[in-house]
Amino acid sequence: MIQMEGTVEEIIYENSENGYTVCDISSGGQLITLTGYMPNLTEGESILVHGEWVTHVEYGDQFKVEYYERRMPSTETEIEKYLASGLLPGIGKATARKIVELFGADALDVIEHEPDKLLVIPGLSKKKVDAIYKKYVELIGVREVVMFFQRYGISPSAAVKAYKLFGVSTVRLATENPYILADRVDGITFQTADKMAEEIGIEKTSFERVSSGIRYLMQQIGYLSGHTFLPRSTVVGQAAQFLEIEKLAAEEAVSRMLLEKELILNNMGEYDALYLKLFYDAEKNVAERILEMSQLVFDVDMQEVATLIEEVEAETGIQLAEAQYEAVQAVFENSAMVITGGPGTGKTTIIRTIIALMERTRKRVMLAAPTGRAAKRMTELCGLEAKTIHRLLEITPGIDEVGMQFARNSQNPLDCDVLIVDEMSMVDILLMNSLLDAVSRGTRIVLVGDSDQLPSVGAGNVLKDIIDSDTLTCIRLTEIFRQARESMIVVNAHRINHGEMPLMNDKDNDFFLVQREDPLSLPETIADLCARRLPKAYGLTNLSQIQVLTPTRKSLIGVQNLNAVLQDALNPASPDKAEKLTGRCVFREGDKVMQIKNNYQQEWERLSDGEKGLGIFNGDVGFITEIDSRAQKVSVVFDDKLVQYDFLLLDELELAYAVTVHKSQGSEFDVVVMPMFETHKLLMTRNLLYTAITRAKQLVVLVGQEEYIKGFVDNDNIQRRFSGLKDKLQIY
C-alpha cells in the first residue's frame, strides 16, 4: 500500500451522508486526485493517505484512499486557507484574514478553547461565534470518530452514522461498550464490535457482550427465519455455542434481560417462549385489536343489502357464486373478516363488487397491498388506486426501533370506511401491528389472501394464524371459475395443492416441462430459454416479462449461479455499459436488480410527476439505468421510482434475473421459468412449488426431471414458524 502526504487544494465532490469525497491535493509539486471516504475534508488542511493508484476510464489516474490521517493546518497560510474555505459558518475570506492576523498560528486553538475572543473581530456577533464553535467541535468530533474506527476496519460511512447518533460521546461510548455499535448502528456487525471488545479487553462473559450476542442471535435465527419468538432453551444453547461461553453465563444474561424487560417470557405450554420486546408487543397488540374487531357486528338491513347486490350484478353483468355472495354480504355485517382462496376462485371479483357497493352507499374505500407490484396489479384489476401499506400509512423520516415510523396511527387514523388489504400472506407481524394501529373503530377491514402460499418474509404467520384461530368470519373460496379452468396454470396450482401431479406439455397450453437429465445442463438451458427460445416463440420483448424462480440461493440451480449465467446471456458486458464490481457480483447498466432489505430512509423520486418519498423495500425489483463512478452512485428505476444508491449501499441490492420463490411473493410475471432438480428437502415442499407457479400469468416452464416435481408435490411438510398470534387470539 502506498503512502502519500499533501494539502487539500480543491473539493471536487462530497457526499455529506457518508463522507465519500473526490478532491485534489498538492503533493511533491504535483496535483493529485484522491477518491475515497474522507468526511469533512477542508481545502487547506494537510492529510496523510494510504491507498493505491487506479485508472478511471473517463478521469484518468486517481489515488484510491483506503484510510487516511489528518494533519490540522499549522502555518498561518494553511490556517487562513482552511478558515476561508467556507466550512465554518460566518467566516469568509476577509474574516479569515482578520482572525489569522490577530491570533496567528493559534487561531484554531482559540476557536476550540476560547471562542469568545473572536468577538473583538468586526462582524462576528455572539450568535455567529457560537455557531462557529459548534460547527468546529462537530468537525473535530467526526474526525476523531473516523480515525478511531479506522483501526478496527469500520468504514467512514458507518463512523459518520455513529457520530450522528452519539455525537461527541461516540468514542467514549464505543470504548466503554463496543456492542452498543452493533446494537444501534447500521453497518457495524456484532462480529466487528466483538473484535473491538477483545482488543479493548472486555471479558467474554460480560453482560454487555452476552446480551448483545443474544440480541444478534434472536434477530438472525429468529426474525430472519420468520419466528416471532424462540424457545428459551434454544436461545440459551445457541448463545453458549455462538459466544463460546458456558450455558450458565447465557442463562444468567437471559434472566437479567428479562428483569430489564428487554426480553419477554410467555409460557405457551409446549414452550417457554422468549420474545424480543418489540415482537411481543406487536403480537399482543394485533391479537387485542383483532379480538376487539371480532366483537363489533353492524346492525344492517340484509334485505336492503341483497337489493344493492342485485343492482350491482345487473349493472356489471357479474353473477356472484354462492361463496362470493356470502363474502360480499359479510362485509356489511363484520368489522373485520378474511377472504381466502387460490388462483381463479374469484377474489378480485369480490373486491370489485365490494367497491361498487360501497360507492353506492357513499362509503370511502381504500385498497392496499404489501408490495408495489401487488398494489399496481390491484389498481389495474379493481379500477381504484391501491397503495403499498407503507405508502398508505405515510412512512416518515423519523425512525423507531426497526427503522420505520408512520404518520398514520391511532392518533391520526386512515380516513376511510372500508379498507381492503390484498396478498395478506405476505404481511408480517410488525407491519400488521402498524396497519391495525391506523384503523379507527368502526372502519371495516377486509383481509384477502391465499393461505396456502408461503408465509411472509418477515416475522410471523399472520394470515394463517388468524384463519386457524377462528376469531374472524372467514370465507374460503374453492370453486374455480370457467375462464380460469381454461388455464393449466390455475388447474395445476390446485392439483399441486391437493397433492396431485400437474398436467404438462399439451402443445396448445401454458404449462410445460423441458426435460433434462444432466443437472449440469440446467443453467445453460434456462439461459437459452430466457434469451432466445421464449422471446422468439411468445413475442416477449423485455426482461421484466420472464422471471426465473428457484428454491435455493446456493448450488448449481441457486440464485447466485443462475444470475451470473443469466447476466451473461441477457445483459453481456459492453464498452458502452458502465460496471461496478462488488464483493458478490458485477453490477452493470441495464441489469435487473432486487432490493434485499427494507430501507425506510432511502429517498426516491417518481419519474411521472416528480413526487418524492422515502422507503424501498425487501423484494422491490428494478433496473440499473446509470452507474456514475465519479459520484459513486448507482441509479435504479423501480417501476416509476428513481432511486440513487451510494456505492456503500450496494449490499442492499442483488441481481434479479433469478430470485428465490420466497422473494417473488406478491409479484406476477408473464412467464415463470423454474429448475426442477434435487435440492434441500426443507425447500422441496408443495407450498413452495404452488407459490412459484401462481406467480405466472401466461406461461410456466419447468426445467429438469419429472421425479423432482413429484418430490415437491408429495412433500406437504411445512417448516414450523414459532409464532404466538394464534395462541393469543384463542386465550384472550
ZINORVEN-V902542 format. One record per pair of residues at least 4 apart in sequence whose ideal C-beta (glycine too) atoms are under 6 Angstrom apart, sorted by the first residue. I is the first residue (numbers start at 1). J is the second residue. D is the distance in Angstrom with one decimal. If there is no record, write none. Layout:
<<I | J | D> <I | J | D>>
This chain:
<<1 | 50 | 5.3> <2 | 52 | 5.9> <3 | 50 | 5.4> <4 | 27 | 5.6> <4 | 49 | 5.3> <5 | 48 | 4.8> <6 | 25 | 3.6> <6 | 26 | 5.5> <6 | 27 | 3.2> <7 | 26 | 5.2> <7 | 46 | 5.2> <8 | 23 | 5.6> <8 | 25 | 5.4> <8 | 41 | 5.5> <8 | 43 | 5.2> <8 | 45 | 5.5> <9 | 24 | 4.7> <9 | 26 | 5.3> <10 | 24 | 4.6> <11 | 23 | 5.0> <12 | 22 | 4.3> <12 | 23 | 5.8> <13 | 22 | 4.2> <14 | 21 | 4.8> <15 | 20 | 4.3> <18 | 157 | 3.8> <18 | 646 | 5.7> <18 | 648 | 5.5> <19 | 37 | 4.9> <19 | 39 | 2.8> <19 | 156 | 4.5> <19 | 160 | 5.3> <20 | 37 | 5.4> <20 | 632 | 4.9> <21 | 38 | 4.5> <21 | 41 | 5.5> <22 | 35 | 5.2> <23 | 34 | 5.4> <23 | 41 | 5.9> <24 | 31 | 5.4> <24 | 33 | 5.6> <25 | 32 | 5.5> <25 | 34 | 5.9> <26 | 31 | 5.9> <27 | 32 | 5.5> <32 | 63 | 5.6> <33 | 62 | 4.7> <34 | 63 | 5.1> <34 | 65 | 5.4> <35 | 62 | 5.3> <35 | 64 | 5.6> <36 | 65 | 3.1> <37 | 156 | 3.6> <38 | 68 | 5.6> <39 | 142 | 5.7> <39 | 156 | 5.5> <39 | 160 | 5.4> <40 | 139 | 5.2> <40 | 142 | 5.3> <42 | 82 | 5.5> <42 | 85 | 4.9> <42 | 87 | 4.7> <43 | 85 | 4.2> <44 | 73 | 5.6> <44 | 78 | 5.4> <44 | 81 | 3.2> <44 | 82 | 3.7> <44 | 85 | 5.9> <45 | 73 | 5.2> <45 | 82 | 5.5> <46 | 71 | 3.7> <47 | 68 | 5.4> <47 | 70 | 5.5> <48 | 69 | 4.4> <49 | 65 | 4.7> <49 | 68 | 4.5> <50 | 66 | 5.5> <50 | 67 | 5.4> <51 | 63 | 5.7> <51 | 64 | 4.9> <51 | 65 | 4.4> <51 | 66 | 4.6> <52 | 64 | 5.8> <53 | 63 | 5.9> <54 | 62 | 5.7> <54 | 64 | 4.8> <55 | 61 | 5.6> <56 | 62 | 5.5> <67 | 150 | 4.7> <70 | 143 | 5.6> <73 | 78 | 3.4> <73 | 79 | 4.7> <73 | 82 | 4.6> <76 | 100 | 5.3> <76 | 104 | 5.8> <76 | 105 | 5.7> <79 | 100 | 5.7> <79 | 107 | 5.2> <80 | 96 | 5.2> <80 | 100 | 4.5> <83 | 91 | 5.3> <83 | 96 | 3.7> <84 | 93 | 4.5> <84 | 96 | 3.9> <88 | 132 | 5.0> <88 | 135 | 5.4> <89 | 131 | 4.8> <89 | 135 | 5.9> <90 | 128 | 4.0> <90 | 132 | 5.8> <91 | 95 | 4.8> <91 | 96 | 5.5> <98 | 121 | 5.2> <99 | 107 | 5.2> <100 | 107 | 5.5> <103 | 107 | 4.2> <103 | 110 | 5.0> <106 | 110 | 5.8> <109 | 113 | 5.7> <110 | 114 | 5.2> <110 | 117 | 5.3> <111 | 115 | 5.7> <111 | 136 | 5.1> <115 | 129 | 5.4> <115 | 133 | 4.1> <118 | 124 | 5.2> <118 | 129 | 4.9> <119 | 129 | 5.9> <124 | 128 | 5.1> <124 | 129 | 5.5> <141 | 168 | 4.6> <142 | 163 | 5.2> <144 | 171 | 5.7> <145 | 159 | 4.9> <145 | 163 | 4.7> <145 | 170 | 4.8> <146 | 156 | 5.1> <146 | 159 | 4.6> <148 | 171 | 5.0> <149 | 154 | 3.8> <149 | 159 | 4.3> <152 | 196 | 5.0> <154 | 158 | 5.2> <154 | 159 | 5.9> <157 | 648 | 4.7> <158 | 187 | 3.7> <158 | 188 | 5.2> <161 | 185 | 5.4> <162 | 166 | 5.9> <162 | 170 | 5.2> <162 | 185 | 4.8> <163 | 170 | 5.2> <166 | 170 | 4.2> <166 | 173 | 5.4> <169 | 173 | 5.2> <173 | 180 | 5.8> <174 | 178 | 5.5> <174 | 181 | 5.8> <177 | 208 | 4.9> <178 | 193 | 4.4> <178 | 196 | 3.9> <178 | 197 | 4.7> <179 | 193 | 5.0> <179 | 208 | 5.1> <179 | 212 | 3.6> <180 | 184 | 5.9> <181 | 185 | 4.9> <181 | 188 | 4.4> <181 | 193 | 5.1> <182 | 188 | 5.6> <182 | 190 | 4.4> <182 | 193 | 3.9> <182 | 212 | 5.8> <183 | 212 | 5.8> <188 | 192 | 5.4> <190 | 194 | 6.0> <190 | 216 | 4.2> <197 | 202 | 4.0> <202 | 206 | 5.4> <205 | 245 | 5.5> <205 | 249 | 4.7> <207 | 211 | 5.6> <207 | 253 | 5.9> <210 | 253 | 4.0> <211 | 253 | 5.3> <211 | 257 | 5.7> <213 | 239 | 5.9> <213 | 243 | 4.6> <214 | 239 | 5.2> <217 | 221 | 5.7> <217 | 238 | 5.5> <217 | 239 | 5.8> <217 | 242 | 6.0> <218 | 222 | 4.3> <218 | 276 | 5.5> <219 | 223 | 5.1> <220 | 224 | 5.6> <221 | 225 | 5.8> <222 | 227 | 4.6> <222 | 230 | 5.2> <223 | 459 | 4.7> <226 | 459 | 5.8> <226 | 721 | 4.7> <227 | 721 | 5.8> <227 | 722 | 4.0> <228 | 279 | 4.5> <228 | 283 | 5.6> <228 | 429 | 5.6> <228 | 459 | 4.8> <228 | 460 | 5.3> <228 | 723 | 5.1> <229 | 273 | 4.1> <229 | 274 | 5.9> <229 | 275 | 4.5> <229 | 722 | 5.1> <229 | 724 | 6.0> <230 | 234 | 4.9> <230 | 235 | 5.2> <230 | 274 | 5.6> <231 | 271 | 4.6> <232 | 272 | 4.2> <232 | 274 | 4.6> <234 | 238 | 5.9> <235 | 239 | 5.9> <235 | 274 | 5.2> <236 | 247 | 5.7> <236 | 250 | 4.7> <236 | 251 | 5.2> <238 | 242 | 5.9> <239 | 243 | 5.7> <239 | 250 | 4.1> <240 | 245 | 5.6> <240 | 247 | 4.5> <240 | 250 | 4.5> <245 | 249 | 4.4> <247 | 251 | 6.0> <257 | 262 | 4.4> <257 | 263 | 4.3> <258 | 263 | 5.1> <258 | 265 | 5.7> <263 | 274 | 5.8> <264 | 275 | 4.4> <264 | 277 | 5.6> <264 | 280 | 4.1> <265 | 274 | 6.0> <266 | 273 | 4.5> <267 | 272 | 5.9> <268 | 273 | 5.1> <268 | 727 | 5.6> <273 | 724 | 6.0> <275 | 279 | 5.2> <275 | 280 | 3.7> <278 | 401 | 5.4> <279 | 459 | 6.0> <282 | 429 | 4.9> <282 | 430 | 5.2> <282 | 433 | 3.9> <283 | 429 | 5.6> <283 | 724 | 5.6> <283 | 725 | 5.4> <285 | 433 | 5.1> <286 | 432 | 5.3> <286 | 433 | 5.3> <287 | 728 | 3.7> <287 | 729 | 5.1> <287 | 732 | 5.9> <289 | 436 | 4.4> <290 | 471 | 5.9> <291 | 732 | 5.5> <293 | 335 | 4.3> <293 | 336 | 3.8> <294 | 471 | 5.1> <294 | 472 | 5.6> <296 | 335 | 3.9> <297 | 333 | 6.0> <298 | 333 | 5.6> <300 | 332 | 4.8> <305 | 332 | 5.1> <308 | 357 | 5.6> <312 | 316 | 5.9> <312 | 353 | 6.0> <312 | 356 | 4.7> <312 | 357 | 5.7> <313 | 318 | 5.5> <320 | 324 | 4.1> <320 | 325 | 4.3> <321 | 479 | 5.8> <323 | 477 | 5.3> <324 | 346 | 5.3> <324 | 350 | 5.3> <326 | 475 | 5.8> <327 | 339 | 5.2> <327 | 350 | 5.0> <327 | 475 | 4.1> <328 | 353 | 5.4> <330 | 334 | 5.5> <330 | 337 | 5.3> <330 | 473 | 5.2> <331 | 354 | 5.5> <331 | 446 | 6.0> <334 | 473 | 5.1> <335 | 444 | 6.0> <336 | 445 | 4.8> <336 | 472 | 5.4> <337 | 446 | 5.9> <337 | 472 | 5.6> <337 | 473 | 4.4> <338 | 447 | 4.8> <338 | 467 | 5.9> <338 | 472 | 5.5> <338 | 474 | 4.3> <339 | 448 | 4.8> <339 | 475 | 5.0> <340 | 449 | 5.9> <340 | 451 | 4.8> <340 | 476 | 5.8> <341 | 345 | 3.6> <341 | 347 | 5.7> <341 | 477 | 2.9> <342 | 450 | 5.7> <342 | 493 | 5.9> <342 | 494 | 5.8> <343 | 490 | 4.8> <343 | 493 | 5.3> <343 | 694 | 5.1> <344 | 480 | 4.6> <344 | 484 | 2.6> <344 | 490 | 3.9> <345 | 477 | 3.8> <346 | 477 | 6.0> <346 | 481 | 5.8> <347 | 448 | 5.6> <348 | 381 | 5.0> <351 | 382 | 5.5> <351 | 420 | 5.8> <352 | 382 | 5.4> <355 | 365 | 5.4> <355 | 384 | 5.7> <358 | 363 | 4.1> <358 | 365 | 4.9> <358 | 418 | 5.3> <363 | 417 | 3.9> <363 | 418 | 5.8> <364 | 416 | 4.5> <364 | 417 | 4.9> <365 | 418 | 4.7> <366 | 416 | 4.2> <366 | 419 | 5.0> <367 | 378 | 5.6> <367 | 384 | 5.7> <367 | 386 | 3.7> <367 | 420 | 5.3> <368 | 387 | 5.6> <368 | 389 | 5.0> <368 | 392 | 4.8> <368 | 421 | 5.0> <369 | 374 | 3.7> <369 | 375 | 4.3> <369 | 378 | 5.3> <369 | 386 | 5.7> <369 | 422 | 4.6> <369 | 423 | 5.0> <370 | 389 | 5.8> <370 | 423 | 5.5> <370 | 426 | 4.2> <370 | 427 | 5.5> <370 | 666 | 5.6> <371 | 619 | 5.8> <371 | 666 | 3.9> <372 | 388 | 5.5> <372 | 639 | 5.9> <373 | 667 | 4.6> <374 | 423 | 4.6> <374 | 666 | 4.1> <375 | 386 | 4.3> <375 | 387 | 5.7> <375 | 388 | 5.0> <377 | 668 | 5.7> <378 | 382 | 5.7> <378 | 386 | 3.8> <378 | 422 | 5.2> <379 | 385 | 5.4> <379 | 386 | 4.6> <387 | 391 | 4.4> <387 | 392 | 4.4> <389 | 431 | 5.9> <389 | 435 | 5.8> <390 | 395 | 4.9> <390 | 615 | 5.3> <393 | 406 | 3.9> <393 | 408 | 4.5> <393 | 434 | 5.9> <393 | 438 | 5.6> <394 | 406 | 5.9> <394 | 407 | 3.8> <394 | 408 | 5.2> <395 | 406 | 5.8> <395 | 614 | 5.5> <395 | 615 | 4.8> <396 | 405 | 5.1> <396 | 407 | 5.1> <398 | 405 | 4.3> <399 | 403 | 5.0> <399 | 405 | 6.0> <400 | 405 | 5.2> <403 | 600 | 4.6> <404 | 600 | 4.3> <406 | 434 | 5.6> <408 | 412 | 5.6> <408 | 414 | 5.6> <408 | 438 | 4.1> <409 | 437 | 5.1> <409 | 438 | 5.4> <410 | 437 | 5.2> <413 | 438 | 5.4> <413 | 440 | 3.9> <414 | 438 | 5.1> <418 | 444 | 4.6> <419 | 445 | 4.8> <420 | 446 | 4.5> <421 | 447 | 5.5> <422 | 448 | 4.8> <423 | 449 | 5.8> <423 | 666 | 4.9> <424 | 447 | 4.7> <424 | 449 | 3.3> <424 | 463 | 4.4> <425 | 449 | 4.5> <425 | 450 | 5.9> <425 | 453 | 4.6> <425 | 463 | 4.9> <426 | 456 | 5.1> <426 | 665 | 5.1> <426 | 666 | 5.0> <427 | 431 | 5.4> <427 | 432 | 5.2> <427 | 456 | 6.0> <427 | 462 | 5.3> <428 | 456 | 4.2> <428 | 458 | 2.9> <428 | 459 | 5.4> <428 | 460 | 4.8> <429 | 459 | 5.5> <429 | 460 | 3.3> <429 | 462 | 6.0> <432 | 462 | 5.0> <439 | 443 | 5.0> <439 | 445 | 5.7> <449 | 463 | 5.0> <451 | 463 | 5.5> <451 | 464 | 5.2> <451 | 467 | 5.5> <452 | 497 | 5.5> <452 | 687 | 5.9> <452 | 690 | 6.0> <453 | 691 | 4.6> <454 | 662 | 5.9> <454 | 687 | 5.9> <454 | 691 | 4.7> <455 | 461 | 4.9> <457 | 662 | 6.0> <460 | 723 | 5.4> <461 | 465 | 5.1> <461 | 721 | 4.9> <461 | 723 | 4.4> <464 | 468 | 5.9> <465 | 723 | 5.9> <465 | 725 | 4.0> <465 | 726 | 4.1> <467 | 474 | 5.4> <468 | 726 | 5.3> <469 | 726 | 4.8> <469 | 729 | 3.9> <469 | 730 | 5.5> <471 | 729 | 4.7> <480 | 484 | 5.1> <480 | 485 | 5.3> <484 | 490 | 4.5> <488 | 492 | 5.4> <488 | 509 | 4.6> <488 | 510 | 5.5> <488 | 511 | 4.0> <489 | 510 | 5.6> <489 | 511 | 5.9> <489 | 696 | 5.4> <489 | 700 | 5.6> <492 | 502 | 3.6> <492 | 511 | 5.4> <493 | 690 | 5.9> <493 | 693 | 5.6> <493 | 694 | 5.1> <495 | 500 | 4.1> <495 | 502 | 5.6> <496 | 502 | 6.0> <496 | 689 | 5.7> <496 | 690 | 5.1> <496 | 713 | 5.6> <497 | 690 | 5.3> <501 | 713 | 5.9> <504 | 511 | 5.5> <504 | 512 | 6.0> <504 | 513 | 4.6> <505 | 512 | 5.5> <510 | 699 | 5.0> <511 | 700 | 4.9> <512 | 701 | 5.1> <513 | 702 | 4.8> <514 | 703 | 4.7> <516 | 521 | 5.2> <516 | 522 | 5.9> <516 | 525 | 5.7> <516 | 704 | 5.7> <519 | 556 | 6.0> <519 | 677 | 5.1> <521 | 525 | 5.5> <522 | 557 | 5.6> <522 | 675 | 5.1> <522 | 703 | 5.9> <523 | 562 | 5.9> <523 | 565 | 4.4> <525 | 703 | 5.6> <526 | 548 | 6.0> <526 | 673 | 5.8> <526 | 703 | 5.7> <527 | 531 | 5.8> <527 | 565 | 5.1> <527 | 566 | 5.5> <527 | 569 | 4.0> <528 | 532 | 5.5> <528 | 533 | 6.0> <529 | 533 | 5.0> <529 | 534 | 5.2> <529 | 673 | 5.8> <530 | 546 | 5.2> <531 | 569 | 4.3> <531 | 570 | 5.6> <534 | 538 | 5.7> <534 | 540 | 5.9> <535 | 540 | 4.3> <540 | 545 | 4.6> <543 | 592 | 5.3> <545 | 670 | 4.3> <546 | 671 | 4.5> <547 | 669 | 4.0> <547 | 672 | 5.7> <548 | 562 | 6.0> <548 | 658 | 3.9> <548 | 673 | 4.8> <549 | 661 | 5.1> <549 | 664 | 5.4> <549 | 672 | 5.7> <549 | 674 | 4.8> <549 | 692 | 4.9> <550 | 557 | 5.6> <550 | 559 | 6.0> <550 | 658 | 5.6> <550 | 675 | 5.8> <551 | 679 | 5.2> <551 | 683 | 4.1> <551 | 688 | 5.9> <552 | 558 | 4.6> <552 | 679 | 5.0> <552 | 683 | 5.7> <553 | 558 | 5.0> <553 | 559 | 4.7> <554 | 558 | 4.4> <556 | 561 | 5.8> <557 | 675 | 4.1> <557 | 677 | 5.6> <559 | 563 | 5.9> <559 | 658 | 5.2> <559 | 660 | 5.9> <562 | 566 | 5.8> <562 | 658 | 3.8> <563 | 567 | 6.0> <563 | 655 | 3.9> <563 | 657 | 5.3> <563 | 658 | 5.2> <566 | 570 | 5.5> <566 | 657 | 3.6> <567 | 571 | 5.6> <567 | 655 | 6.0> <568 | 572 | 5.7> <571 | 588 | 5.9> <571 | 590 | 4.7> <571 | 591 | 5.6> <577 | 588 | 5.3> <577 | 589 | 4.4> <578 | 589 | 5.2> <578 | 627 | 4.0> <579 | 586 | 5.4> <579 | 588 | 4.9> <580 | 587 | 4.7> <580 | 627 | 5.2> <581 | 586 | 5.3> <582 | 650 | 5.2> <585 | 655 | 5.7> <587 | 591 | 5.7> <589 | 624 | 5.5> <589 | 627 | 5.5> <591 | 624 | 4.7> <592 | 623 | 5.8> <592 | 656 | 4.8> <592 | 657 | 5.5> <593 | 624 | 6.0> <593 | 653 | 4.8> <593 | 656 | 5.3> <594 | 621 | 5.0> <594 | 654 | 5.8> <594 | 656 | 3.7> <594 | 659 | 6.0> <595 | 616 | 5.0> <595 | 620 | 4.4> <595 | 652 | 6.0> <596 | 654 | 5.4> <597 | 618 | 5.6> <597 | 652 | 5.4> <598 | 617 | 5.1> <598 | 618 | 5.2> <599 | 616 | 5.2> <599 | 652 | 6.0> <600 | 615 | 5.2> <602 | 616 | 4.5> <604 | 613 | 5.7> <604 | 641 | 4.3> <604 | 643 | 4.8> <605 | 612 | 5.1> <605 | 642 | 5.0> <606 | 611 | 4.2> <606 | 640 | 5.4> <606 | 641 | 5.6> <607 | 640 | 5.2> <607 | 642 | 5.6> <608 | 640 | 5.2> <616 | 620 | 5.5> <616 | 643 | 5.7> <619 | 663 | 5.3> <620 | 638 | 5.0> <621 | 656 | 5.2> <622 | 636 | 4.5> <622 | 637 | 5.3> <622 | 638 | 3.7> <623 | 637 | 5.7> <624 | 636 | 5.5> <625 | 635 | 4.8> <625 | 637 | 5.4> <626 | 635 | 4.2> <627 | 634 | 5.3> <628 | 633 | 4.6> <632 | 647 | 4.4> <633 | 644 | 5.0> <634 | 645 | 4.6> <635 | 644 | 5.4> <636 | 643 | 5.1> <637 | 642 | 5.5> <645 | 649 | 4.7> <659 | 663 | 4.4> <659 | 664 | 5.6> <661 | 688 | 5.3> <661 | 691 | 5.5> <661 | 692 | 4.6> <664 | 695 | 5.1> <668 | 695 | 6.0> <668 | 697 | 5.5> <669 | 695 | 5.7> <670 | 697 | 5.4> <670 | 698 | 4.8> <671 | 699 | 4.5> <672 | 695 | 5.3> <672 | 696 | 3.9> <672 | 700 | 5.2> <673 | 701 | 4.8> <674 | 692 | 5.5> <674 | 702 | 5.5> <675 | 703 | 5.3> <675 | 704 | 5.5> <676 | 702 | 4.8> <676 | 704 | 3.3> <676 | 708 | 4.6> <676 | 709 | 5.4> <677 | 704 | 4.6> <677 | 708 | 5.5> <678 | 708 | 6.0> <679 | 683 | 5.2> <679 | 684 | 5.9> <682 | 719 | 5.8> <684 | 711 | 5.1> <684 | 712 | 5.2> <684 | 715 | 5.5> <685 | 715 | 5.1> <686 | 713 | 5.9> <686 | 715 | 5.9> <686 | 716 | 4.8> <689 | 712 | 4.1> <693 | 700 | 5.1> <696 | 700 | 4.7> <704 | 708 | 5.7> <710 | 714 | 5.9> <724 | 728 | 5.7> <727 | 731 | 5.9> <728 | 732 | 5.9>>
